[in-house]
Amino acid sequence: AVNTLGARRGEECSPSPWEPRLGAVGAVTGGCRLCLWLLQALSHTEAGSPEMAVCYANRSAALFHLGQFEVCLEDIGRAQQVGSCPEKLLPKIQLRRAECLLSLGRLQEAAGALRSVQEGLSADQRLEAARHRVLLGRLDELRGGAGEESGASLRPPAAPGQAPPDPEPWEESSRVSGTSVAVSLGFSGLKGRHLVAAKDLPPGTLLVREAAFASVLCPGQSLLREGTAQALQDGQPANPDLHCHHCLCPLLASVPCRGCSYSRYCGPACAQLAWSSYHWAECALGGLLLALGVFCHLAFRTVLVAGFAQVEASVAQSQEGGTWPIPGCEADGRYSGSYRAIFSLLPHTERHSPGFRFLCGLSVAALCRALEDAGLEAWMAGGAPKSEAAPSALEVLGEAMLRHVLQLQCNGQAVTTLRPSGPEDGLVAGSGQMRLATGFFPALSLLNHSCDPNTSVAFRGCTVEVRALRPIPLGQELLHCYGEWVGTLRCSGGTCNSLVPEEDFHRRLLRLQGLAQSAEELLERRKPGESQALELLQKCRLDAESFLSPAHLRMGEIEDRLARVQAASGRWQEAAGHLRRSIQAVEAHFGPASIEAGQELFKLAQVLFNGCLVPEALQATQRAEAVLWVHLGTESPQLQELRAMRACLEGLPPPGQRTPAGHVRIS
């Protein structure tokens, strides 16, 4: 039984924050699966064929029903550009284009599209009379909705009480590429290169905004079944199905590479950028690169993006023993974020086991052999003549790639995202942090690790943003927590001044993960397992507190699970307390304006609403709205639910005059 506030005037009350919405979930999941099916078909159809046009047209229909109107318009354009689109499809997709434009409020374009559709239908005598009448009827409905008046345009309504924020002022430093003018570069023998505050920084200040020098998507657990019918039926698409292989943005309708059928992009622009930068060499080696792993793949992509001339110059200088005043900087002290900055990252060879070094060398040797067999060596080197004493192009590339593979163990950055976890039809639905990709970020690599960081790191595609987590005084070093995707660390934050052993750190994290998973399984049993899950999660929290800071994301996940247990038992005050601690950890990791923080605030608003805690619930709904409307739009289901809760709360009488809340059982 779940206690909720009584509904007013027949309105439905908000369900439990973790109760699944099966109708919406099922519709979205089905549409996404259809998009993935059609992507597989596109990967294997002949370019310019009628089948390709049909695939794009069918995918546009799925996207239309998912409400993805902008992406739907892109697929409609692709279907028409193929050049061999069946004539009988043209009126249908043109009408769909008009509906998309109308839904987006682009009325002038919608009116023009409607006229084109009408002209096409009048001239087409092959349509059956019944079909003709149906299409004309829909056309009349759309014309009535559009009005076909002078260039009218609709704009999405603003969120209640909110105005679209002005773009955040950003002034990039001329001394350190990718950082704000409020940041400066420091160097010492102990800490190496690091960033410090050039002035007093308030919380939320944007400090770093940088695109990855190179990044590679992690294949994910579904790699061996990726693209198969069973994988799609089970709803287990992998990272390559869900994100652009170049910019890492989420995908619904992608453009596949016509060569390897594995790489997928959000549009022709990303596909062309990827091809000109690196995919021209990777396309024929896709299977080998997947087998060798992400680190080897990223090392190869890094030298491709840099170009042979820069790679050769950096390798030659390292062999001659030449150094810069500050490693990675230009002669004038500027840190430009170039390949030189990447090459100068320390490989920490002494920290790697002999077995790991051997595997790295073997992987790079296998890749070099494949380059030689494919005839790519001379192409990558540009065919420049070499003296007999000079190393071959393959030797130069091999040395650079081996260095990068070793660097990645300590200097590679995990690009992360949140993914829903748990069964869709279970009582408890949550989300977990997933490694999306691995990349090299020259400016981000300047931040040292701390168990008590003063910055938060968030990713938008392959771009990272670093913000001040709390007030940072002039001259203080900028620090962030490397999280669980690191090896041996040295904490620079003062909370601990020793190395964190890799084996012990990961062993304890794995133990926490195992206990949390056991608690999750107990929660699926609902009432019989709730008390056992609560006891297990409390043990998890005690263990985590002994070696993790309160701001660590794993601490936030434990608090979130504890909140679920308490909410399932109707203990709303206790659930809200756990959620507030979870929010602190999420904001520390992703930032207070992140969608991850907004999702946790949404849960808090629902818990407080169900607990009849009116003032706190009103405050939480307003905070959640202020964050989520920027990410999800004003008409998203979550924003609509928050508005309904707020309207219900504002209409309640003062606490002294309130009648007891009703009880609603949610099955």
C-alpha positions as CSV (number, residue, x, y, z in Angstrom):
1,A,0.0,0.0,0.0
2,V,1.3,3.4,-0.9
3,N,-0.1,6.5,0.9
4,T,-0.8,9.5,-1.4
5,L,-2.6,12.8,-1.1
6,G,-6.2,12.6,-2.1
7,A,-7.0,13.7,-5.7
8,R,-8.9,16.9,-6.4
9,R,-11.7,17.2,-8.9
10,G,-11.1,13.7,-10.2
11,E,-7.4,14.2,-11.0
12,E,-5.2,11.3,-10.6
13,C,-2.5,11.5,-7.9
14,S,1.2,11.0,-8.6
15,P,2.3,7.4,-8.3
16,S,5.3,6.1,-6.4
17,P,8.5,7.6,-7.7
18,W,9.8,4.2,-8.6
19,E,6.5,2.7,-9.9
20,P,6.8,1.9,-13.7
21,R,4.5,3.6,-16.2
22,L,4.1,0.5,-18.4
23,G,2.0,2.1,-21.1
24,A,4.5,4.8,-22.0
25,V,7.5,2.6,-21.4
26,G,6.1,-0.1,-23.7
27,A,5.3,2.3,-26.5
28,V,8.7,4.0,-26.4
29,T,10.6,0.7,-26.1
30,G,8.7,-0.7,-29.1
31,G,9.4,2.3,-31.2
32,C,13.1,2.3,-30.3
33,R,13.3,-1.4,-31.1
34,L,11.7,-0.7,-34.5
35,C,14.3,2.0,-35.2
36,L,17.1,-0.4,-34.3
37,W,15.6,-3.0,-36.6
38,L,15.5,-0.5,-39.5
39,L,19.0,0.6,-38.8
40,Q,20.2,-3.0,-39.3
41,A,18.3,-3.0,-42.6
42,L,19.9,0.2,-43.7
43,S,23.3,-1.2,-42.9
44,H,22.8,-3.9,-45.5
45,T,20.8,-2.3,-48.3
46,E,22.4,-1.0,-51.5
47,A,23.0,2.7,-51.6
48,G,20.5,4.6,-53.6
49,S,18.1,1.6,-53.9
50,P,14.3,1.7,-53.4
51,E,14.8,-0.5,-50.4
52,M,16.9,2.2,-48.7
53,A,14.3,4.8,-49.3
54,V,11.6,2.5,-47.9
55,C,13.7,1.9,-44.7
56,Y,14.1,5.7,-44.2
57,A,10.4,6.2,-44.8
58,N,9.4,3.5,-42.3
59,R,11.8,4.7,-39.7
60,S,10.4,8.2,-40.1
61,A,7.0,6.8,-39.2
62,A,8.4,5.2,-36.0
63,L,10.1,8.5,-35.1
64,F,6.9,10.4,-35.7
65,H,5.0,8.2,-33.3
66,L,7.8,8.6,-30.7
67,G,7.3,12.4,-31.0
68,Q,10.8,12.9,-32.4
69,F,9.7,15.4,-35.0
70,E,13.0,17.0,-35.8
71,V,14.7,13.6,-36.4
72,C,11.7,12.4,-38.3
73,L,12.1,15.3,-40.7
74,E,15.7,14.3,-41.3
75,D,14.7,10.8,-42.2
76,I,12.0,12.1,-44.6
77,G,14.7,14.2,-46.3
78,R,16.9,11.2,-46.6
79,A,14.1,9.1,-48.1
80,Q,13.5,11.8,-50.7
81,Q,17.2,12.4,-51.4
82,V,17.9,8.7,-52.2
83,G,16.4,9.4,-55.7
84,S,14.6,6.1,-56.1
85,C,11.8,6.5,-53.6
86,P,8.7,4.6,-54.7
87,E,6.1,7.1,-56.0
88,K,3.3,5.6,-54.0
89,L,5.2,6.5,-50.8
90,L,5.8,10.2,-51.7
91,P,2.3,11.5,-50.7
92,K,2.4,9.7,-47.4
93,I,5.9,10.9,-46.4
94,Q,5.1,14.5,-47.6
95,L,2.0,14.5,-45.5
96,R,4.0,13.2,-42.5
97,R,6.5,16.1,-43.1
98,A,3.6,18.6,-42.9
99,E,2.4,17.0,-39.7
100,C,5.9,17.3,-38.2
101,L,6.2,20.9,-39.2
102,L,2.8,21.6,-37.7
103,S,3.7,19.9,-34.4
104,L,6.9,21.9,-34.2
105,G,5.0,25.2,-34.7
106,R,6.6,26.0,-38.1
107,L,3.2,26.9,-39.6
108,Q,4.5,28.8,-42.7
109,E,6.5,25.7,-43.8
110,A,3.6,23.4,-42.9
111,A,1.2,25.4,-45.1
112,G,3.6,25.2,-48.0
113,A,4.0,21.4,-47.5
114,L,0.2,21.0,-47.4
115,R,-0.1,22.8,-50.8
116,S,2.5,20.5,-52.2
117,V,0.7,17.4,-50.9
118,Q,-2.6,18.5,-52.4
119,E,-1.0,19.1,-55.8
120,G,0.6,15.7,-55.7
121,L,-2.6,14.0,-54.7
122,S,-4.6,15.7,-57.5
123,A,-2.1,14.6,-60.1
124,D,-1.7,11.0,-58.9
125,Q,-4.4,8.9,-60.5
126,R,-3.1,5.6,-59.3
127,L,-4.2,5.9,-55.8
128,E,-7.3,3.9,-54.9
129,A,-10.3,6.1,-54.3
130,A,-10.6,5.1,-50.7
131,R,-7.0,5.9,-49.9
132,H,-7.4,9.2,-51.8
133,R,-10.3,10.2,-49.7
134,V,-8.5,9.3,-46.4
135,L,-5.5,11.4,-47.3
136,L,-7.6,14.3,-48.4
137,G,-9.5,14.1,-45.2
138,R,-6.3,14.3,-43.2
139,L,-5.1,17.1,-45.4
140,D,-8.2,19.2,-44.6
141,E,-7.7,18.5,-40.8
142,L,-4.1,19.8,-41.0
143,R,-5.1,22.8,-43.1
144,G,-7.7,23.7,-40.5
145,G,-5.1,23.4,-37.8
146,A,-2.4,25.4,-39.6
147,G,-4.7,28.1,-40.8
148,E,-2.4,28.7,-43.8
149,E,-2.1,32.3,-42.8
150,S,0.8,34.6,-43.3
151,G,3.9,33.1,-41.9
152,A,2.4,32.3,-38.5
153,S,4.7,30.6,-36.1
154,L,4.2,28.9,-32.8
155,R,6.7,28.8,-30.0
156,P,6.8,26.2,-27.2
157,P,5.4,27.7,-24.0
158,A,7.9,28.6,-21.4
159,A,8.0,26.6,-18.2
160,P,5.9,28.0,-15.4
161,G,7.6,30.8,-13.7
162,Q,10.7,30.3,-15.7
163,A,12.4,32.3,-18.5
164,P,14.8,30.6,-20.9
165,P,18.3,31.3,-19.4
166,D,20.7,33.4,-21.4
167,P,23.8,31.5,-22.7
168,E,26.4,31.3,-20.0
169,P,29.2,33.7,-20.6
170,W,32.4,31.8,-21.5
171,E,35.7,33.4,-22.1
172,E,38.4,30.9,-22.9
173,S,41.9,31.4,-21.6
174,S,44.6,32.2,-24.2
175,R,47.2,30.4,-22.1
176,V,45.4,27.1,-21.4
177,S,43.2,25.8,-24.2
178,G,39.8,24.6,-23.1
179,T,39.8,26.4,-19.7
180,S,38.3,29.6,-18.4
181,V,40.2,32.8,-17.9
182,A,39.5,32.2,-14.2
183,V,42.0,29.3,-14.3
184,S,45.8,29.2,-14.5
185,L,48.3,26.5,-15.1
186,G,50.7,25.5,-12.2
187,F,53.7,23.1,-12.2
188,S,55.7,21.4,-9.5
189,G,57.9,18.4,-9.3
190,L,55.5,16.6,-7.0
191,K,52.2,17.4,-8.6
192,G,53.3,18.0,-12.2
193,R,51.0,20.1,-14.3
194,H,47.9,21.2,-12.5
195,L,45.2,23.9,-12.6
196,V,44.6,26.5,-9.9
197,A,42.0,29.2,-9.4
198,A,43.2,32.6,-10.8
199,K,40.6,34.3,-8.6
200,D,37.9,33.5,-6.0
201,L,35.4,31.2,-7.7
202,P,31.7,30.9,-6.6
203,P,30.0,27.5,-6.8
204,G,28.7,26.6,-10.3
205,T,31.4,28.6,-12.2
206,L,32.3,26.9,-15.5
207,L,36.0,26.2,-15.4
208,V,36.7,23.8,-18.3
209,R,34.8,23.2,-21.5
210,E,36.7,20.9,-23.8
211,A,36.0,18.4,-26.6
212,A,37.9,15.2,-26.5
213,F,41.1,15.0,-28.6
214,A,40.0,11.5,-29.5
215,S,37.4,9.1,-28.0
216,V,36.1,5.6,-28.7
217,L,32.8,4.1,-27.8
218,C,32.9,1.1,-25.5
219,P,31.1,-1.8,-27.2
220,G,29.2,-2.8,-24.1
221,Q,28.0,-6.1,-22.8
222,S,25.8,-6.8,-25.9
223,L,28.8,-6.8,-28.3
224,L,28.6,-10.5,-29.2
225,R,24.9,-10.3,-29.8
226,E,24.9,-6.8,-31.1
227,G,22.7,-6.5,-34.2
228,T,21.0,-9.9,-33.8
229,A,17.3,-10.4,-33.6
230,Q,17.5,-11.8,-30.1
231,A,19.4,-8.7,-28.8
232,L,16.7,-6.4,-30.2
233,Q,13.9,-8.5,-28.9
234,D,15.4,-8.6,-25.4
235,G,15.8,-4.8,-25.5
236,Q,19.5,-4.9,-24.8
237,P,21.1,-2.6,-27.4
238,A,24.7,-1.8,-26.8
239,N,26.5,1.6,-26.8
240,P,27.1,1.4,-30.6
241,D,23.3,1.2,-31.2
242,L,22.5,4.2,-29.0
243,H,25.2,6.8,-29.6
244,C,26.9,8.5,-32.5
245,H,30.3,7.0,-33.0
246,H,31.9,10.5,-33.6
247,C,30.2,13.0,-31.3
248,L,28.7,10.4,-28.8
249,C,25.3,12.1,-28.8
250,P,22.3,9.9,-28.3
251,L,20.8,8.3,-31.4
252,L,17.3,7.4,-32.5
253,A,17.9,7.6,-36.3
254,S,21.4,7.1,-37.4
255,V,23.4,7.1,-40.6
256,P,25.5,3.9,-41.0
257,C,28.9,3.7,-42.5
258,R,28.5,2.2,-46.0
259,G,31.8,0.3,-45.6
260,C,31.9,-1.5,-42.2
261,S,28.2,-1.4,-41.3
262,Y,29.3,-1.0,-37.6
263,S,30.0,2.7,-37.2
264,R,26.9,4.8,-37.0
265,Y,26.5,8.6,-36.9
266,C,23.9,11.1,-36.0
267,G,24.0,12.6,-39.5
268,P,26.1,13.1,-42.7
269,A,28.2,15.9,-41.1
270,C,29.5,13.6,-38.3
271,A,30.0,10.8,-40.8
272,Q,32.1,13.0,-43.0
273,L,34.1,14.4,-40.1
274,A,34.8,10.9,-38.9
275,W,35.9,9.6,-42.3
276,S,38.3,12.5,-43.0
277,S,39.8,12.3,-39.5
278,Y,40.3,8.6,-38.8
279,H,37.6,6.3,-40.2
280,W,39.3,6.1,-43.6
281,A,41.9,3.9,-41.9
282,E,39.7,2.2,-39.3
283,C,36.9,1.0,-41.6
284,A,38.8,-2.0,-43.0
285,L,40.1,-2.9,-39.5
286,G,36.9,-2.8,-37.5
287,G,36.9,-6.4,-36.5
288,L,40.5,-6.4,-35.3
289,L,40.0,-3.2,-33.4
290,L,37.0,-4.6,-31.6
291,A,39.0,-7.7,-30.7
292,L,42.0,-5.7,-29.4
293,G,39.9,-3.5,-27.1
294,V,39.1,0.1,-26.5
295,F,42.6,1.1,-25.3
296,C,44.3,-0.1,-28.4
297,H,41.6,1.3,-30.6
298,L,41.8,4.7,-28.9
299,A,45.6,4.7,-29.3
300,F,45.3,4.1,-33.0
301,R,42.6,6.8,-33.4
302,T,44.8,9.3,-31.5
303,V,47.7,9.0,-33.9
304,L,45.2,9.2,-36.9
305,V,43.7,12.4,-35.6
306,A,47.1,13.9,-34.8
307,G,48.6,13.1,-38.3
308,F,51.9,11.4,-39.0
309,A,53.9,14.7,-39.0
310,Q,53.0,15.5,-35.4
311,V,53.5,11.9,-34.3
312,E,56.9,11.7,-35.9
313,A,58.1,15.0,-34.4
314,S,57.0,14.0,-30.9
315,V,58.6,10.5,-31.1
316,A,61.8,12.0,-32.4
317,Q,62.0,14.6,-29.6
318,S,61.4,11.9,-27.0
319,Q,64.1,9.7,-28.4
320,E,66.6,12.6,-28.4
321,G,65.8,13.3,-24.8
322,G,64.5,16.8,-25.5
323,T,62.1,18.3,-23.1
324,W,59.9,21.4,-22.8
325,P,60.1,23.8,-19.8
326,I,56.7,22.5,-18.8
327,P,55.8,19.1,-20.4
328,G,53.2,19.5,-23.1
329,C,53.5,23.3,-23.3
330,E,54.8,25.3,-26.2
331,A,58.0,27.3,-26.0
332,D,56.2,30.4,-24.7
333,G,54.4,28.4,-22.0
334,R,51.0,28.0,-23.6
335,Y,49.2,24.8,-23.1
336,S,47.3,24.4,-26.4
337,G,45.6,21.1,-26.0
338,S,47.4,19.7,-29.1
339,Y,48.9,16.3,-29.7
340,R,52.0,17.4,-27.9
341,A,50.0,17.7,-24.7
342,I,48.6,14.2,-25.2
343,F,52.1,12.7,-25.9
344,S,53.6,14.3,-22.8
345,L,51.1,12.5,-20.4
346,L,53.0,10.1,-18.2
347,P,52.7,6.4,-19.1
348,H,53.6,5.3,-15.6
349,T,55.3,2.2,-16.9
350,E,56.7,1.4,-13.6
351,R,53.2,0.9,-12.1
352,H,52.1,-1.6,-14.7
353,S,52.6,-5.3,-14.2
354,P,54.9,-7.2,-16.7
355,G,51.9,-9.1,-17.9
356,F,50.0,-5.9,-18.7
357,R,53.0,-4.4,-20.5
358,F,53.4,-7.6,-22.6
359,L,49.7,-7.6,-23.6
360,C,49.9,-4.0,-24.6
361,G,53.0,-4.6,-26.8
362,L,51.4,-7.7,-28.4
363,S,48.2,-5.8,-29.2
364,V,50.1,-2.9,-30.8
365,A,52.3,-5.4,-32.8
366,A,49.2,-7.1,-34.1
367,L,47.8,-3.8,-35.2
368,C,51.0,-2.8,-36.9
369,R,51.0,-6.1,-38.8
370,A,47.5,-5.5,-39.9
371,L,48.4,-2.0,-41.1
372,E,51.3,-3.4,-43.1
373,D,49.2,-6.2,-44.6
374,A,46.5,-3.6,-45.6
375,G,49.0,-1.3,-47.2
376,L,48.1,1.6,-44.9
377,E,51.6,2.3,-43.7
378,A,52.7,4.4,-46.6
379,W,49.3,6.1,-46.9
380,M,49.4,7.2,-43.2
381,A,53.0,8.5,-43.6
382,G,52.0,10.5,-46.7
383,G,54.7,8.8,-48.9
384,A,57.4,11.1,-47.7
385,P,60.9,9.8,-48.6
386,K,63.0,8.6,-45.6
387,S,66.7,8.1,-45.1
388,E,68.0,4.6,-44.4
389,A,69.0,5.6,-40.9
390,A,65.5,7.0,-40.1
391,P,63.0,4.7,-38.4
392,S,60.2,3.4,-40.7
393,A,56.7,4.9,-40.5
394,L,55.5,1.7,-38.9
395,E,58.1,1.9,-36.1
396,V,57.2,5.5,-35.4
397,L,53.4,4.7,-35.2
398,G,54.1,1.6,-33.1
399,E,56.1,3.5,-30.5
400,A,53.5,6.2,-30.3
401,M,50.6,3.8,-30.0
402,L,52.3,1.7,-27.3
403,R,52.9,4.9,-25.3
404,H,49.3,5.9,-25.6
405,V,48.0,2.4,-24.5
406,L,50.2,2.6,-21.4
407,Q,49.0,6.2,-20.8
408,L,45.4,5.3,-20.8
409,Q,45.6,3.1,-17.7
410,C,46.1,6.3,-15.6
411,N,45.3,9.2,-17.9
412,G,42.4,7.9,-20.0
413,Q,39.1,9.6,-19.0
414,A,35.8,7.6,-18.8
415,V,33.0,9.4,-20.6
416,T,29.9,8.4,-18.5
417,T,26.2,8.6,-18.8
418,L,23.2,7.4,-16.8
419,R,21.2,4.5,-18.0
420,P,18.0,3.0,-16.6
421,S,18.6,-0.2,-14.7
422,G,16.4,-3.0,-13.4
423,P,13.3,-4.6,-15.0
424,E,10.8,-2.3,-16.6
425,D,7.9,-4.1,-14.9
426,G,9.4,-4.3,-11.4
427,L,8.5,-2.4,-8.3
428,V,11.9,-0.7,-8.1
429,A,13.2,1.1,-11.2
430,G,16.5,2.9,-11.0
431,S,19.4,4.1,-13.0
432,G,23.1,3.5,-13.0
433,Q,26.2,5.2,-14.2
434,M,27.6,3.5,-17.4
435,R,30.9,4.1,-19.1
436,L,30.0,5.3,-22.5
437,A,33.4,5.8,-24.0
438,T,37.0,6.4,-23.2
439,G,38.9,9.5,-24.4
440,F,41.9,11.7,-24.1
441,F,41.1,15.2,-22.7
442,P,44.2,17.5,-22.6
443,A,42.8,20.1,-20.2
444,L,40.8,17.7,-18.0
445,S,44.0,15.6,-17.6
446,L,45.5,18.6,-15.7
447,L,43.1,18.0,-12.8
448,N,44.6,15.8,-10.1
449,H,42.5,13.3,-8.1
450,S,41.0,14.0,-4.7
451,C,38.6,11.9,-2.6
452,D,37.1,15.2,-1.6
453,P,36.9,17.2,-4.9
454,N,36.1,20.8,-5.3
455,T,34.8,20.5,-8.9
456,S,32.1,18.5,-10.7
457,V,32.5,16.9,-14.1
458,A,29.7,16.3,-16.6
459,F,29.6,15.2,-20.2
460,R,27.6,16.3,-23.1
461,G,28.5,13.9,-25.9
462,C,32.2,14.1,-26.3
463,T,32.5,17.5,-24.6
464,V,33.3,17.8,-20.9
465,E,32.3,20.6,-18.6
466,V,33.9,21.1,-15.2
467,R,32.3,23.4,-12.7
468,A,33.2,24.7,-9.2
469,L,31.4,22.5,-6.7
470,R,31.9,24.9,-3.8
471,P,33.6,28.3,-3.2
472,I,37.2,28.0,-4.4
473,P,39.6,30.7,-3.1
474,L,42.3,32.3,-5.2
475,G,45.3,30.0,-5.7
476,Q,43.6,26.7,-4.6
477,E,44.2,23.7,-6.8
478,L,41.3,22.4,-8.9
479,L,40.6,18.7,-8.0
480,H,38.1,16.1,-9.0
481,C,37.4,12.5,-8.1
482,Y,38.5,10.0,-10.7
483,G,35.9,7.6,-9.5
484,E,36.0,3.9,-10.0
485,W,37.6,3.9,-13.4
486,V,41.2,4.5,-12.3
487,G,44.1,2.4,-11.2
488,T,46.6,3.6,-8.6
489,L,45.9,7.1,-7.4
490,R,47.5,9.8,-5.3
491,C,45.0,11.9,-3.5
492,S,45.8,15.6,-3.6
493,G,42.9,16.9,-1.6
494,G,44.3,16.6,1.9
495,T,41.7,13.9,3.0
496,C,44.3,11.3,2.4
497,N,48.0,11.7,1.5
498,S,48.8,8.2,0.3
499,L,48.4,6.0,-2.6
500,V,45.1,4.2,-2.9
501,P,46.1,0.6,-3.9
502,E,44.3,-0.4,-7.1
503,E,43.7,-4.0,-6.0
504,D,42.2,-3.0,-2.6
505,F,40.2,-0.1,-4.0
506,H,38.5,-2.2,-6.7
507,R,38.1,-5.2,-4.4
508,R,36.1,-3.1,-2.0
509,L,34.1,-1.4,-4.7
510,L,33.2,-4.8,-6.2
511,R,32.1,-6.0,-2.8
512,L,29.9,-3.0,-2.4
513,Q,28.4,-3.7,-5.9
514,G,27.7,-7.3,-5.0
515,L,25.9,-6.4,-1.8
516,A,23.9,-3.7,-3.6
517,Q,22.9,-6.2,-6.2
518,S,21.8,-8.7,-3.6
519,A,19.7,-5.9,-2.0
520,E,18.2,-5.2,-5.5
521,E,17.1,-8.8,-5.9
522,L,15.5,-8.8,-2.4
523,L,13.6,-5.6,-3.3
524,E,12.1,-7.4,-6.3
525,R,10.3,-9.7,-3.9
526,R,8.6,-6.6,-2.5
527,K,7.2,-7.1,1.1
528,P,9.0,-10.4,1.9
529,G,12.4,-9.0,1.1
530,E,12.2,-5.3,2.2
531,S,13.5,-5.8,5.7
532,Q,16.4,-7.9,4.5
533,A,17.2,-5.4,1.8
534,L,17.2,-2.6,4.3
535,E,19.6,-4.4,6.6
536,L,21.9,-5.2,3.7
537,L,22.0,-1.7,2.4
538,Q,22.7,-0.3,5.8
539,K,25.8,-2.6,6.0
540,C,26.8,-1.3,2.5
541,R,26.6,2.3,3.7
542,L,28.8,1.6,6.8
543,D,31.4,-0.1,4.6
544,A,31.4,2.6,2.0
545,E,31.8,5.4,4.6
546,S,35.1,3.8,5.7
547,F,36.8,4.5,2.4
548,L,34.6,6.7,0.2
549,S,33.8,10.4,0.6
550,P,30.1,11.4,1.1
551,A,30.3,13.0,-2.4
552,H,31.3,9.8,-4.1
553,L,28.8,8.6,-6.6
554,R,28.7,5.1,-5.2
555,M,27.6,6.6,-1.8
556,G,24.8,8.4,-3.7
557,E,23.6,5.1,-5.3
558,I,23.5,3.4,-1.9
559,E,21.4,6.3,-0.5
560,D,19.1,6.1,-3.5
561,R,18.5,2.4,-2.9
562,L,17.8,3.0,0.8
563,A,15.3,5.7,-0.2
564,R,13.5,3.1,-2.4
565,V,13.2,0.7,0.5
566,Q,11.8,3.3,2.8
567,A,9.4,4.6,0.2
568,A,8.1,1.1,-0.5
569,S,7.3,0.8,3.2
570,G,5.6,4.2,3.3
571,R,8.3,5.9,5.5
572,W,8.4,9.1,3.5
573,Q,10.5,11.2,6.0
574,E,13.3,8.6,6.0
575,A,13.1,8.2,2.3
576,A,13.4,12.0,1.8
577,G,16.5,12.1,4.0
578,H,18.3,9.4,2.0
579,L,17.3,11.1,-1.2
580,R,18.8,14.4,0.0
581,R,22.1,12.7,0.6
582,S,21.9,11.1,-2.8
583,I,21.3,14.5,-4.4
584,Q,24.4,15.9,-2.7
585,A,26.5,13.1,-4.3
586,V,24.9,13.4,-7.7
587,E,25.3,17.2,-7.7
588,A,29.0,16.8,-6.7
589,H,29.6,14.4,-9.6
590,F,27.4,15.9,-12.4
591,G,26.6,19.4,-11.2
592,P,23.5,21.0,-9.7
593,A,22.0,21.8,-13.1
594,S,22.6,18.3,-14.6
595,I,19.8,16.1,-15.7
596,E,21.0,13.5,-13.2
597,A,20.4,16.0,-10.4
598,G,17.0,16.8,-11.9
599,Q,16.0,13.2,-11.9
600,E,16.9,12.8,-8.2
601,L,15.0,16.0,-7.4
602,F,12.0,14.6,-9.2
603,K,12.1,11.5,-7.0
604,L,12.4,13.7,-3.9
605,A,9.3,15.8,-5.0
606,Q,7.2,12.6,-5.4
607,V,8.3,11.2,-2.0
608,L,7.5,14.5,-0.2
609,F,4.2,14.7,-2.1
610,N,3.2,11.2,-1.1
611,G,4.2,12.0,2.5
612,C,1.9,15.1,2.7
613,L,4.9,17.3,3.5
614,V,3.5,20.3,1.6
615,P,6.1,23.1,2.1
616,E,9.0,20.8,1.4
617,A,7.2,19.2,-1.6
618,L,6.5,22.6,-3.1
619,Q,10.1,23.5,-2.8
620,A,11.3,20.2,-4.3
621,T,8.8,20.5,-7.3
622,Q,10.0,24.0,-8.1
623,R,13.7,22.9,-8.0
624,A,13.0,19.9,-10.1
625,E,11.1,21.9,-12.7
626,A,13.9,24.5,-12.9
627,V,16.4,21.8,-13.8
628,L,14.4,19.4,-15.9
629,W,12.6,21.7,-18.3
630,V,15.9,22.8,-19.8
631,H,16.8,19.1,-20.5
632,L,13.4,17.6,-21.3
633,G,11.3,20.4,-22.7
634,T,8.2,21.9,-21.2
635,E,5.8,19.1,-22.4
636,S,7.7,16.1,-21.1
637,P,5.7,13.6,-18.9
638,Q,7.9,14.5,-15.9
639,L,7.3,18.2,-16.3
640,Q,3.5,17.6,-16.6
641,E,3.5,15.5,-13.5
642,L,5.4,18.1,-11.6
643,R,3.0,20.8,-12.6
644,A,0.0,18.6,-11.6
645,M,1.6,17.9,-8.2
646,R,2.3,21.6,-7.7
647,A,-1.3,22.6,-8.6
648,C,-2.6,20.0,-6.2
649,L,-0.3,21.2,-3.4
650,E,-1.1,24.8,-3.9
651,G,-4.8,24.1,-3.6
652,L,-4.6,22.4,-0.3
653,P,-5.9,24.2,2.9
654,P,-3.5,25.2,5.6
655,P,-2.1,22.3,7.7
656,G,-4.4,22.9,10.7
657,Q,-7.5,22.7,8.4
658,R,-6.4,19.7,6.4
659,T,-8.3,16.4,6.5
660,P,-6.4,13.1,6.7
661,A,-4.9,12.0,3.4
662,G,-6.6,9.2,1.5
663,H,-5.0,5.9,0.8
664,V,-4.5,4.6,-2.7
665,R,-3.3,1.1,-3.4
666,I,-0.9,0.9,-6.3
667,S,-0.5,-2.7,-7.6
